[in-house]
Amino acid sequence: MSKADDSLDLCSIKTFAEMSGVTVEEAINWADSGAIPSLKLADFRMVNLARLRDDLLKGKKEFKEGDYSHA
């Protein structure tokens, strides 16, 4: 990954929801259930875009509850 992509590694759940066209509540449910990769940073749960991007590039097409464990 290039240096320019470093800012795309994590994002807030709110930002992820806006980028994905879903409600914040739906994105929270996805993160809480492990359907999307996320991690806790201080007191905030962040979406791990780097892992999501890697999985999509490897051909992952379905994201189900429990696919990702919480870090």
N, CA, C, O and CB atoms as a CASP TS submission, in Angstrom:
PFRMAT TS
TARGET T0000
AUTHOR 0000-0000-0000
METHOD Language model
MODEL 1
PARENT N/A
ATOM      1  N   MET     1       0.847  -1.178   0.000  1.00  0.00           N
ATOM      2  CA  MET     1       0.000   0.000   0.000  1.00  0.00           C
ATOM      3  C   MET     1       0.888   1.234   0.000  1.00  0.00           C
ATOM      4  O   MET     1       1.886   1.287   0.718  1.00  0.00           O
ATOM      5  CB  MET     1      -0.961   0.002   1.219  1.00  0.00           C
ATOM      6  N   SER     2       0.532   2.205  -0.789  1.00  0.00           N
ATOM      7  CA  SER     2       1.328   3.421  -0.860  1.00  0.00           C
ATOM      8  C   SER     2       1.036   4.334   0.321  1.00  0.00           C
ATOM      9  O   SER     2       0.036   4.175   1.022  1.00  0.00           O
ATOM     10  CB  SER     2       1.063   4.152  -2.169  1.00  0.00           C
ATOM     11  N   LYS     3       1.929   5.290   0.523  1.00  0.00           N
ATOM     12  CA  LYS     3       1.777   6.229   1.634  1.00  0.00           C
ATOM     13  C   LYS     3       0.469   7.013   1.519  1.00  0.00           C
ATOM     14  O   LYS     3      -0.143   7.344   2.535  1.00  0.00           O
ATOM     15  CB  LYS     3       2.968   7.196   1.681  1.00  0.00           C
ATOM     16  N   ALA     4       0.038   7.312   0.303  1.00  0.00           N
ATOM     17  CA  ALA     4      -1.199   8.076   0.104  1.00  0.00           C
ATOM     18  C   ALA     4      -2.415   7.315   0.592  1.00  0.00           C
ATOM     19  O   ALA     4      -3.434   7.932   0.902  1.00  0.00           O
ATOM     20  CB  ALA     4      -1.372   8.427  -1.363  1.00  0.00           C
ATOM     21  N   ASP     5      -2.342   5.989   0.670  1.00  0.00           N
ATOM     22  CA  ASP     5      -3.480   5.177   1.095  1.00  0.00           C
ATOM     23  C   ASP     5      -3.569   5.009   2.602  1.00  0.00           C
ATOM     24  O   ASP     5      -4.551   4.455   3.094  1.00  0.00           O
ATOM     25  CB  ASP     5      -3.408   3.830   0.452  1.00  0.00           C
ATOM     26  N   ASP     6      -2.564   5.474   3.356  1.00  0.00           N
ATOM     27  CA  ASP     6      -2.543   5.268   4.802  1.00  0.00           C
ATOM     28  C   ASP     6      -3.778   5.817   5.496  1.00  0.00           C
ATOM     29  O   ASP     6      -4.219   5.243   6.491  1.00  0.00           O
ATOM     30  CB  ASP     6      -1.318   5.903   5.390  1.00  0.00           C
ATOM     31  N   SER     7      -4.343   6.898   5.010  1.00  0.00           N
ATOM     32  CA  SER     7      -5.501   7.511   5.659  1.00  0.00           C
ATOM     33  C   SER     7      -6.769   6.693   5.432  1.00  0.00           C
ATOM     34  O   SER     7      -7.801   6.987   6.036  1.00  0.00           O
ATOM     35  CB  SER     7      -5.701   8.935   5.145  1.00  0.00           C
ATOM     36  N   LEU     8      -6.714   5.686   4.585  1.00  0.00           N
ATOM     37  CA  LEU     8      -7.897   4.893   4.270  1.00  0.00           C
ATOM     38  C   LEU     8      -7.965   3.589   5.065  1.00  0.00           C
ATOM     39  O   LEU     8      -8.815   2.746   4.782  1.00  0.00           O
ATOM     40  CB  LEU     8      -7.926   4.587   2.795  1.00  0.00           C
ATOM     41  N   ASP     9      -7.090   3.408   6.050  1.00  0.00           N
ATOM     42  CA  ASP     9      -7.041   2.158   6.795  1.00  0.00           C
ATOM     43  C   ASP     9      -8.195   1.999   7.782  1.00  0.00           C
ATOM     44  O   ASP     9      -8.711   0.894   7.950  1.00  0.00           O
ATOM     45  CB  ASP     9      -5.740   2.062   7.530  1.00  0.00           C
ATOM     46  N   LEU    10      -8.603   3.076   8.431  1.00  0.00           N
ATOM     47  CA  LEU    10      -9.682   3.049   9.429  1.00  0.00           C
ATOM     48  C   LEU    10     -10.636   4.209   9.168  1.00  0.00           C
ATOM     49  O   LEU    10     -10.237   5.259   8.663  1.00  0.00           O
ATOM     50  CB  LEU    10      -9.109   3.125  10.882  1.00  0.00           C
ATOM     51  N   CYS    11     -11.893   4.003   9.518  1.00  0.00           N
ATOM     52  CA  CYS    11     -12.828   5.127   9.483  1.00  0.00           C
ATOM     53  C   CYS    11     -13.893   4.900  10.547  1.00  0.00           C
ATOM     54  O   CYS    11     -14.104   3.780  11.011  1.00  0.00           O
ATOM     55  CB  CYS    11     -13.477   5.287   8.066  1.00  0.00           C
ATOM     56  N   SER    12     -14.542   5.965  10.913  1.00  0.00           N
ATOM     57  CA  SER    12     -15.612   5.858  11.903  1.00  0.00           C
ATOM     58  C   SER    12     -16.784   5.099  11.292  1.00  0.00           C
ATOM     59  O   SER    12     -16.922   5.010  10.072  1.00  0.00           O
ATOM     60  CB  SER    12     -16.063   7.265  12.396  1.00  0.00           C
ATOM     61  N   ILE    13     -17.606   4.566  12.154  1.00  0.00           N
ATOM     62  CA  ILE    13     -18.801   3.859  11.685  1.00  0.00           C
ATOM     63  C   ILE    13     -19.729   4.819  10.948  1.00  0.00           C
ATOM     64  O   ILE    13     -20.359   4.444   9.960  1.00  0.00           O
ATOM     65  CB  ILE    13     -19.545   3.197  12.867  1.00  0.00           C
ATOM     66  N   LYS    14     -19.810   6.048  11.425  1.00  0.00           N
ATOM     67  CA  LYS    14     -20.661   7.049  10.762  1.00  0.00           C
ATOM     68  C   LYS    14     -20.171   7.312   9.336  1.00  0.00           C
ATOM     69  O   LYS    14     -20.969   7.353   8.399  1.00  0.00           O
ATOM     70  CB  LYS    14     -20.678   8.372  11.572  1.00  0.00           C
ATOM     71  N   THR    15     -18.872   7.488   9.178  1.00  0.00           N
ATOM     72  CA  THR    15     -18.307   7.726   7.847  1.00  0.00           C
ATOM     73  C   THR    15     -18.513   6.517   6.950  1.00  0.00           C
ATOM     74  O   THR    15     -18.852   6.660   5.775  1.00  0.00           O
ATOM     75  CB  THR    15     -16.812   8.060   7.945  1.00  0.00           C
ATOM     76  N   PHE    16     -18.307   5.318   7.504  1.00  0.00           N
ATOM     77  CA  PHE    16     -18.522   4.094   6.733  1.00  0.00           C
ATOM     78  C   PHE    16     -19.975   4.012   6.267  1.00  0.00           C
ATOM     79  O   PHE    16     -20.234   3.650   5.119  1.00  0.00           O
ATOM     80  CB  PHE    16     -18.155   2.848   7.573  1.00  0.00           C
ATOM     81  N   ALA    17     -20.912   4.340   7.133  1.00  0.00           N
ATOM     82  CA  ALA    17     -22.329   4.309   6.773  1.00  0.00           C
ATOM     83  C   ALA    17     -22.609   5.280   5.631  1.00  0.00           C
ATOM     84  O   ALA    17     -23.311   4.937   4.679  1.00  0.00           O
ATOM     85  CB  ALA    17     -23.206   4.650   7.993  1.00  0.00           C
ATOM     86  N   GLU    18     -22.066   6.480   5.723  1.00  0.00           N
ATOM     87  CA  GLU    18     -22.273   7.477   4.675  1.00  0.00           C
ATOM     88  C   GLU    18     -21.680   7.013   3.349  1.00  0.00           C
ATOM     89  O   GLU    18     -22.304   7.177   2.300  1.00  0.00           O
ATOM     90  CB  GLU    18     -21.657   8.816   5.085  1.00  0.00           C
ATOM     91  N   MET    19     -20.488   6.439   3.387  1.00  0.00           N
ATOM     92  CA  MET    19     -19.836   5.954   2.163  1.00  0.00           C
ATOM     93  C   MET    19     -20.589   4.775   1.559  1.00  0.00           C
ATOM     94  O   MET    19     -20.596   4.596   0.341  1.00  0.00           O
ATOM     95  CB  MET    19     -18.388   5.549   2.456  1.00  0.00           C
ATOM     96  N   SER    20     -21.220   3.973   2.408  1.00  0.00           N
ATOM     97  CA  SER    20     -21.891   2.754   1.958  1.00  0.00           C
ATOM     98  C   SER    20     -23.361   2.964   1.615  1.00  0.00           C
ATOM     99  O   SER    20     -23.990   2.086   1.024  1.00  0.00           O
ATOM    100  CB  SER    20     -21.777   1.696   3.015  1.00  0.00           C
ATOM    101  N   GLY    21     -23.907   4.106   1.975  1.00  0.00           N
ATOM    102  CA  GLY    21     -25.312   4.376   1.684  1.00  0.00           C
ATOM    103  C   GLY    21     -26.279   3.638   2.588  1.00  0.00           C
ATOM    104  O   GLY    21     -27.406   3.338   2.194  1.00  0.00           O
ATOM    105  N   VAL    22     -25.827   3.343   3.818  1.00  0.00           N
ATOM    106  CA  VAL    22     -26.701   2.687   4.794  1.00  0.00           C
ATOM    107  C   VAL    22     -26.857   3.596   6.000  1.00  0.00           C
ATOM    108  O   VAL    22     -26.143   4.590   6.135  1.00  0.00           O
ATOM    109  CB  VAL    22     -26.136   1.297   5.219  1.00  0.00           C
ATOM    110  N   THR    23     -27.786   3.255   6.868  1.00  0.00           N
ATOM    111  CA  THR    23     -27.968   4.053   8.075  1.00  0.00           C
ATOM    112  C   THR    23     -26.821   3.775   9.055  1.00  0.00           C
ATOM    113  O   THR    23     -26.166   2.735   8.993  1.00  0.00           O
ATOM    114  CB  THR    23     -29.341   3.746   8.735  1.00  0.00           C
ATOM    115  N   VAL    24     -26.606   4.710   9.935  1.00  0.00           N
ATOM    116  CA  VAL    24     -25.593   4.528  10.969  1.00  0.00           C
ATOM    117  C   VAL    24     -25.951   3.321  11.834  1.00  0.00           C
ATOM    118  O   VAL    24     -25.074   2.552  12.229  1.00  0.00           O
ATOM    119  CB  VAL    24     -25.459   5.803  11.839  1.00  0.00           C
ATOM    120  N   GLU    25     -27.224   3.161  12.123  1.00  0.00           N
ATOM    121  CA  GLU    25     -27.666   2.029  12.941  1.00  0.00           C
ATOM    122  C   GLU    25     -27.331   0.700  12.273  1.00  0.00           C
ATOM    123  O   GLU    25     -26.907  -0.242  12.942  1.00  0.00           O
ATOM    124  CB  GLU    25     -29.172   2.116  13.203  1.00  0.00           C
ATOM    125  N   GLU    26     -27.520   0.621  10.954  1.00  0.00           N
ATOM    126  CA  GLU    26     -27.201  -0.614  10.236  1.00  0.00           C
ATOM    127  C   GLU    26     -25.697  -0.888  10.275  1.00  0.00           C
ATOM    128  O   GLU    26     -25.276  -2.025  10.487  1.00  0.00           O
ATOM    129  CB  GLU    26     -27.690  -0.531   8.775  1.00  0.00           C
ATOM    130  N   ALA    27     -24.896   0.147  10.073  1.00  0.00           N
ATOM    131  CA  ALA    27     -23.439  -0.017  10.125  1.00  0.00           C
ATOM    132  C   ALA    27     -22.987  -0.426  11.528  1.00  0.00           C
ATOM    133  O   ALA    27     -22.077  -1.243  11.669  1.00  0.00           O
ATOM    134  CB  ALA    27     -22.735   1.289   9.700  1.00  0.00           C
ATOM    135  N   ILE    28     -23.612   0.131  12.562  1.00  0.00           N
ATOM    136  CA  ILE    28     -23.301  -0.260  13.946  1.00  0.00           C
ATOM    137  C   ILE    28     -23.626  -1.740  14.144  1.00  0.00           C
ATOM    138  O   ILE    28     -22.840  -2.479  14.736  1.00  0.00           O
ATOM    139  CB  ILE    28     -24.096   0.615  14.968  1.00  0.00           C
ATOM    140  N   ASN    29     -24.775  -2.163  13.652  1.00  0.00           N
ATOM    141  CA  ASN    29     -25.166  -3.575  13.773  1.00  0.00           C
ATOM    142  C   ASN    29     -24.176  -4.484  13.057  1.00  0.00           C
ATOM    143  O   ASN    29     -23.818  -5.540  13.579  1.00  0.00           O
ATOM    144  CB  ASN    29     -26.576  -3.792  13.207  1.00  0.00           C
ATOM    145  N   TRP    30     -23.728  -4.085  11.868  1.00  0.00           N
ATOM    146  CA  TRP    30     -22.743  -4.885  11.128  1.00  0.00           C
ATOM    147  C   TRP    30     -21.444  -5.017  11.922  1.00  0.00           C
ATOM    148  O   TRP    30     -20.877  -6.104  12.028  1.00  0.00           O
ATOM    149  CB  TRP    30     -22.458  -4.254   9.749  1.00  0.00           C
ATOM    150  N   ALA    31     -20.980  -3.895  12.479  1.00  0.00           N
ATOM    151  CA  ALA    31     -19.726  -3.919  13.245  1.00  0.00           C
ATOM    152  C   ALA    31     -19.892  -4.732  14.522  1.00  0.00           C
ATOM    153  O   ALA    31     -19.030  -5.544  14.858  1.00  0.00           O
ATOM    154  CB  ALA    31     -19.269  -2.487  13.585  1.00  0.00           C
ATOM    155  N   ASP    32     -20.992  -4.520  15.233  1.00  0.00           N
ATOM    156  CA  ASP    32     -21.227  -5.241  16.492  1.00  0.00           C
ATOM    157  C   ASP    32     -21.363  -6.747  16.279  1.00  0.00           C
ATOM    158  O   ASP    32     -20.944  -7.538  17.124  1.00  0.00           O
ATOM    159  CB  ASP    32     -22.481  -4.708  17.171  1.00  0.00           C
ATOM    160  N   SER    33     -21.950  -7.140  15.151  1.00  0.00           N
ATOM    161  CA  SER    33     -22.171  -8.563  14.897  1.00  0.00           C
ATOM    162  C   SER    33     -20.966  -9.237  14.243  1.00  0.00           C
ATOM    163  O   SER    33     -20.949 -10.458  14.086  1.00  0.00           O
ATOM    164  CB  SER    33     -23.390  -8.745  14.020  1.00  0.00           C
ATOM    165  N   GLY    34     -19.956  -8.446  13.859  1.00  0.00           N
ATOM    166  CA  GLY    34     -18.786  -9.018  13.213  1.00  0.00           C
ATOM    167  C   GLY    34     -18.976  -9.262  11.726  1.00  0.00           C
ATOM    168  O   GLY    34     -18.207 -10.014  11.127  1.00  0.00           O
ATOM    169  N   ALA    35     -19.976  -8.647  11.119  1.00  0.00           N
ATOM    170  CA  ALA    35     -20.190  -8.812   9.682  1.00  0.00           C
ATOM    171  C   ALA    35     -19.184  -8.000   8.870  1.00  0.00           C
ATOM    172  O   ALA    35     -18.898  -8.339   7.722  1.00  0.00           O
ATOM    173  CB  ALA    35     -21.613  -8.403   9.310  1.00  0.00           C
ATOM    174  N   ILE    36     -18.651  -6.937   9.454  1.00  0.00           N
ATOM    175  CA  ILE    36     -17.583  -6.160   8.823  1.00  0.00           C
ATOM    176  C   ILE    36     -16.428  -6.075   9.810  1.00  0.00           C
ATOM    177  O   ILE    36     -16.644  -6.143  11.020  1.00  0.00           O
ATOM    178  CB  ILE    36     -18.078  -4.725   8.401  1.00  0.00           C
ATOM    179  N   PRO    37     -15.210  -5.927   9.313  1.00  0.00           N
ATOM    180  CA  PRO    37     -14.058  -5.866  10.216  1.00  0.00           C
ATOM    181  C   PRO    37     -14.001  -4.528  10.951  1.00  0.00           C
ATOM    182  O   PRO    37     -14.109  -3.466  10.339  1.00  0.00           O
ATOM    183  CB  PRO    37     -12.755  -6.092   9.436  1.00  0.00           C
ATOM    184  N   SER    38     -13.834  -4.596  12.251  1.00  0.00           N
ATOM    185  CA  SER    38     -13.741  -3.367  13.042  1.00  0.00           C
ATOM    186  C   SER    38     -12.813  -3.612  14.220  1.00  0.00           C
ATOM    187  O   SER    38     -12.477  -4.749  14.552  1.00  0.00           O
ATOM    188  CB  SER    38     -15.147  -2.901  13.533  1.00  0.00           C
ATOM    189  N   LEU    39     -12.413  -2.524  14.833  1.00  0.00           N
ATOM    190  CA  LEU    39     -11.593  -2.616  16.032  1.00  0.00           C
ATOM    191  C   LEU    39     -11.875  -1.422  16.921  1.00  0.00           C
ATOM    192  O   LEU    39     -12.372  -0.389  16.474  1.00  0.00           O
ATOM    193  CB  LEU    39     -10.094  -2.692  15.677  1.00  0.00           C
ATOM    194  N   LYS    40     -11.550  -1.588  18.169  1.00  0.00           N
ATOM    195  CA  LYS    40     -11.775  -0.533  19.160  1.00  0.00           C
ATOM    196  C   LYS    40     -10.505   0.302  19.240  1.00  0.00           C
ATOM    197  O   LYS    40      -9.418  -0.243  19.433  1.00  0.00           O
ATOM    198  CB  LYS    40     -12.158  -1.128  20.571  1.00  0.00           C
ATOM    199  N   LEU    41     -10.627   1.593  19.096  1.00  0.00           N
ATOM    200  CA  LEU    41      -9.527   2.542  19.197  1.00  0.00           C
ATOM    201  C   LEU    41      -9.926   3.559  20.254  1.00  0.00           C
ATOM    202  O   LEU    41     -10.798   4.397  20.030  1.00  0.00           O
ATOM    203  CB  LEU    41      -9.211   3.231  17.810  1.00  0.00           C
ATOM    204  N   ALA    42      -9.277   3.474  21.404  1.00  0.00           N
ATOM    205  CA  ALA    42      -9.689   4.253  22.575  1.00  0.00           C
ATOM    206  C   ALA    42     -11.121   3.842  22.906  1.00  0.00           C
ATOM    207  O   ALA    42     -11.367   2.669  23.186  1.00  0.00           O
ATOM    208  CB  ALA    42      -9.580   5.816  22.313  1.00  0.00           C
ATOM    209  N   ASP    43     -12.063   4.767  22.883  1.00  0.00           N
ATOM    210  CA  ASP    43     -13.459   4.456  23.182  1.00  0.00           C
ATOM    211  C   ASP    43     -14.321   4.356  21.930  1.00  0.00           C
ATOM    212  O   ASP    43     -15.548   4.317  22.022  1.00  0.00           O
ATOM    213  CB  ASP    43     -14.030   5.501  24.103  1.00  0.00           C
ATOM    214  N   PHE    44     -13.691   4.314  20.768  1.00  0.00           N
ATOM    215  CA  PHE    44     -14.433   4.334  19.521  1.00  0.00           C
ATOM    216  C   PHE    44     -14.252   3.033  18.748  1.00  0.00           C
ATOM    217  O   PHE    44     -13.142   2.507  18.660  1.00  0.00           O
ATOM    218  CB  PHE    44     -13.999   5.515  18.670  1.00  0.00           C
ATOM    219  N   ARG    45     -15.332   2.521  18.193  1.00  0.00           N
ATOM    220  CA  ARG    45     -15.239   1.372  17.288  1.00  0.00           C
ATOM    221  C   ARG    45     -15.050   1.930  15.887  1.00  0.00           C
ATOM    222  O   ARG    45     -15.839   2.750  15.418  1.00  0.00           O
ATOM    223  CB  ARG    45     -16.521   0.441  17.374  1.00  0.00           C
ATOM    224  N   MET    46     -13.991   1.474  15.225  1.00  0.00           N
ATOM    225  CA  MET    46     -13.635   1.939  13.886  1.00  0.00           C
ATOM    226  C   MET    46     -13.747   0.776  12.911  1.00  0.00           C
ATOM    227  O   MET    46     -13.482  -0.371  13.269  1.00  0.00           O
ATOM    228  CB  MET    46     -12.201   2.542  13.862  1.00  0.00           C
ATOM    229  N   VAL    47     -14.138   1.074  11.688  1.00  0.00           N
ATOM    230  CA  VAL    47     -14.194   0.062  10.639  1.00  0.00           C
ATOM    231  C   VAL    47     -12.789  -0.078  10.059  1.00  0.00           C
ATOM    232  O   VAL    47     -12.141   0.914   9.728  1.00  0.00           O
ATOM    233  CB  VAL    47     -15.241   0.439   9.524  1.00  0.00           C
ATOM    234  N   ASN    48     -12.331  -1.318   9.942  1.00  0.00           N
ATOM    235  CA  ASN    48     -11.008  -1.608   9.411  1.00  0.00           C
ATOM    236  C   ASN    48     -11.116  -1.713   7.885  1.00  0.00           C
ATOM    237  O   ASN    48     -11.340  -2.791   7.334  1.00  0.00           O
ATOM    238  CB  ASN    48     -10.424  -2.926  10.033  1.00  0.00           C
ATOM    239  N   LEU    49     -10.950  -0.572   7.225  1.00  0.00           N
ATOM    240  CA  LEU    49     -11.094  -0.532   5.775  1.00  0.00           C
ATOM    241  C   LEU    49      -9.989  -1.300   5.066  1.00  0.00           C
ATOM    242  O   LEU    49     -10.224  -1.863   3.997  1.00  0.00           O
ATOM    243  CB  LEU    49     -11.109   0.899   5.296  1.00  0.00           C
ATOM    244  N   ALA    50      -8.800  -1.335   5.632  1.00  0.00           N
ATOM    245  CA  ALA    50      -7.692  -2.063   5.013  1.00  0.00           C
ATOM    246  C   ALA    50      -8.039  -3.546   4.903  1.00  0.00           C
ATOM    247  O   ALA    50      -7.827  -4.155   3.854  1.00  0.00           O
ATOM    248  CB  ALA    50      -6.386  -1.872   5.825  1.00  0.00           C
ATOM    249  N   ARG    51      -8.565  -4.123   5.965  1.00  0.00           N
ATOM    250  CA  ARG    51      -8.930  -5.544   5.942  1.00  0.00           C
ATOM    251  C   ARG    51     -10.121  -5.788   5.017  1.00  0.00           C
ATOM    252  O   ARG    51     -10.147  -6.768   4.272  1.00  0.00           O
ATOM    253  CB  ARG    51      -9.257  -6.039   7.364  1.00  0.00           C
ATOM    254  N   LEU    52     -11.094  -4.899   5.069  1.00  0.00           N
ATOM    255  CA  LEU    52     -12.255  -5.015   4.190  1.00  0.00           C
ATOM    256  C   LEU    52     -11.821  -4.952   2.726  1.00  0.00           C
ATOM    257  O   LEU    52     -12.260  -5.764   1.911  1.00  0.00           O
ATOM    258  CB  LEU    52     -13.280  -3.902   4.495  1.00  0.00           C
ATOM    259  N   ARG    53     -10.963  -3.992   2.395  1.00  0.00           N
ATOM    260  CA  ARG    53     -10.457  -3.830   1.035  1.00  0.00           C
ATOM    261  C   ARG    53      -9.693  -5.083   0.592  1.00  0.00           C
ATOM    262  O   ARG    53      -9.890  -5.571  -0.520  1.00  0.00           O
ATOM    263  CB  ARG    53      -9.548  -2.585   0.944  1.00  0.00           C
ATOM    264  N   ASP    54      -8.823  -5.599   1.461  1.00  0.00           N
ATOM    265  CA  ASP    54      -8.060  -6.809   1.140  1.00  0.00           C
ATOM    266  C   ASP    54      -8.983  -7.989   0.858  1.00  0.00           C
ATOM    267  O   ASP    54      -8.775  -8.733  -0.101  1.00  0.00           O
ATOM    268  CB  ASP    54      -7.105  -7.156   2.285  1.00  0.00           C
ATOM    269  N   ASP    55     -10.003  -8.156   1.696  1.00  0.00           N
ATOM    270  CA  ASP    55     -10.939  -9.264   1.507  1.00  0.00           C
ATOM    271  C   ASP    55     -11.728  -9.116   0.209  1.00  0.00           C
ATOM    272  O   ASP    55     -11.963 -10.102  -0.491  1.00  0.00           O
ATOM    273  CB  ASP    55     -11.898  -9.352   2.691  1.00  0.00           C
ATOM    274  N   LEU    56     -12.135  -7.894  -0.115  1.00  0.00           N
ATOM    275  CA  LEU    56     -12.850  -7.662  -1.370  1.00  0.00           C
ATOM    276  C   LEU    56     -11.955  -7.956  -2.567  1.00  0.00           C
ATOM    277  O   LEU    56     -12.402  -8.554  -3.546  1.00  0.00           O
ATOM    278  CB  LEU    56     -13.362  -6.218  -1.437  1.00  0.00           C
ATOM    279  N   LEU    57     -10.690  -7.538  -2.494  1.00  0.00           N
ATOM    280  CA  LEU    57      -9.746  -7.794  -3.583  1.00  0.00           C
ATOM    281  C   LEU    57      -9.464  -9.287  -3.751  1.00  0.00           C
ATOM    282  O   LEU    57      -9.134  -9.740  -4.847  1.00  0.00           O
ATOM    283  CB  LEU    57      -8.440  -7.044  -3.332  1.00  0.00           C
ATOM    284  N   LYS    58      -9.594 -10.048  -2.665  1.00  0.00           N
ATOM    285  CA  LYS    58      -9.400 -11.499  -2.724  1.00  0.00           C
ATOM    286  C   LYS    58     -10.660 -12.222  -3.197  1.00  0.00           C
ATOM    287  O   LYS    58     -10.650 -13.443  -3.352  1.00  0.00           O
ATOM    288  CB  LYS    58      -8.984 -12.030  -1.355  1.00  0.00           C
ATOM    289  N   GLY    59     -11.739 -11.482  -3.426  1.00  0.00           N
ATOM    290  CA  GLY    59     -12.951 -12.071  -3.975  1.00  0.00           C
ATOM    291  C   GLY    59     -14.090 -12.296  -2.997  1.00  0.00           C
ATOM    292  O   GLY    59     -15.092 -12.911  -3.362  1.00  0.00           O
ATOM    293  N   LYS    60     -13.967 -11.816  -1.761  1.00  0.00           N
ATOM    294  CA  LYS    60     -15.058 -11.990  -0.789  1.00  0.00           C
ATOM    295  C   LYS    60     -16.286 -11.230  -1.283  1.00  0.00           C
ATOM    296  O   LYS    60     -16.205 -10.045  -1.606  1.00  0.00           O
ATOM    297  CB  LYS    60     -14.634 -11.491   0.638  1.00  0.00           C
ATOM    298  N   LYS    61     -17.417 -11.920  -1.337  1.00  0.00           N
ATOM    299  CA  LYS    61     -18.644 -11.305  -1.848  1.00  0.00           C
ATOM    300  C   LYS    61     -19.752 -11.246  -0.813  1.00  0.00           C
ATOM    301  O   LYS    61     -20.677 -10.444  -0.941  1.00  0.00           O
ATOM    302  CB  LYS    61     -19.130 -12.059  -3.051  1.00  0.00           C
ATOM    303  N   GLU    62     -19.670 -12.084   0.212  1.00  0.00           N
ATOM    304  CA  GLU    62     -20.700 -12.110   1.244  1.00  0.00           C
ATOM    305  C   GLU    62     -20.081 -11.771   2.595  1.00  0.00           C
ATOM    306  O   GLU    62     -18.985 -12.225   2.926  1.00  0.00           O
ATOM    307  CB  GLU    62     -21.397 -13.491   1.294  1.00  0.00           C
ATOM    308  N   PHE    63     -20.793 -10.978   3.353  1.00  0.00           N
ATOM    309  CA  PHE    63     -20.353 -10.598   4.690  1.00  0.00           C
ATOM    310  C   PHE    63     -21.470 -10.955   5.649  1.00  0.00           C
ATOM    311  O   PHE    63     -22.555 -10.374   5.602  1.00  0.00           O
ATOM    312  CB  PHE    63     -19.990  -9.072   4.776  1.00  0.00           C
ATOM    313  N   LYS    64     -21.197 -11.920   6.521  1.00  0.00           N
ATOM    314  CA  LYS    64     -22.214 -12.435   7.437  1.00  0.00           C
ATOM    315  C   LYS    64     -21.790 -12.210   8.882  1.00  0.00           C
ATOM    316  O   LYS    64     -20.612 -12.029   9.192  1.00  0.00           O
ATOM    317  CB  LYS    64     -22.469 -13.932   7.182  1.00  0.00           C
ATOM    318  N   GLU    65     -22.776 -12.227   9.738  1.00  0.00           N
ATOM    319  CA  GLU    65     -22.544 -12.125  11.173  1.00  0.00           C
ATOM    320  C   GLU    65     -21.494 -13.144  11.607  1.00  0.00           C
ATOM    321  O   GLU    65     -21.590 -14.326  11.275  1.00  0.00           O
ATOM    322  CB  GLU    65     -23.859 -12.335  11.954  1.00  0.00           C
ATOM    323  N   GLY    66     -20.500 -12.681  12.346  1.00  0.00           N
ATOM    324  CA  GLY    66     -19.462 -13.556  12.868  1.00  0.00           C
ATOM    325  C   GLY    66     -18.268 -13.754  11.949  1.00  0.00           C
ATOM    326  O   GLY    66     -17.328 -14.457  12.319  1.00  0.00           O
ATOM    327  N   ASP    67     -18.276 -13.158  10.768  1.00  0.00           N
ATOM    328  CA  ASP    67     -17.130 -13.287   9.868  1.00  0.00           C
ATOM    329  C   ASP    67     -15.848 -12.719  10.480  1.00  0.00           C
ATOM    330  O   ASP    67     -14.755 -13.221  10.219  1.00  0.00           O
ATOM    331  CB  ASP    67     -17.424 -12.586   8.550  1.00  0.00           C
ATOM    332  N   TYR    68     -15.987 -11.683  11.286  1.00  0.00           N
ATOM    333  CA  TYR    68     -14.833 -11.015  11.876  1.00  0.00           C
ATOM    334  C   TYR    68     -14.979 -10.958  13.393  1.00  0.00           C
ATOM    335  O   TYR    68     -16.034 -10.601  13.917  1.00  0.00           O
ATOM    336  CB  TYR    68     -14.670  -9.598  11.296  1.00  0.00           C
ATOM    337  N   SER    69     -13.907 -11.314  14.083  1.00  0.00           N
ATOM    338  CA  SER    69     -13.927 -11.202  15.542  1.00  0.00           C
ATOM    339  C   SER    69     -13.509  -9.780  15.912  1.00  0.00           C
ATOM    340  O   SER    69     -12.787  -9.125  15.160  1.00  0.00           O
ATOM    341  CB  SER    69     -12.979 -12.267  16.214  1.00  0.00           C
ATOM    342  N   HIS    70     -13.952  -9.319  17.037  1.00  0.00           N
ATOM    343  CA  HIS    70     -13.616  -7.965  17.494  1.00  0.00           C
ATOM    344  C   HIS    70     -12.230  -7.925  18.076  1.00  0.00           C
ATOM    345  O   HIS    70     -11.810  -8.828  18.800  1.00  0.00           O
ATOM    346  CB  HIS    70     -14.624  -7.472  18.524  1.00  0.00           C
ATOM    347  N   ALA    71     -11.526  -6.861  17.749  1.00  0.00           N
ATOM    348  CA  ALA    71     -10.196  -6.635  18.324  1.00  0.00           C
ATOM    349  C   ALA    71     -10.264  -5.515  19.327  1.00  0.00           C
ATOM    350  O   ALA    71      -9.250  -5.163  19.929  1.00  0.00           O
ATOM    351  CB  ALA    71      -9.161  -6.313  17.232  1.00  0.00           C
TER
END
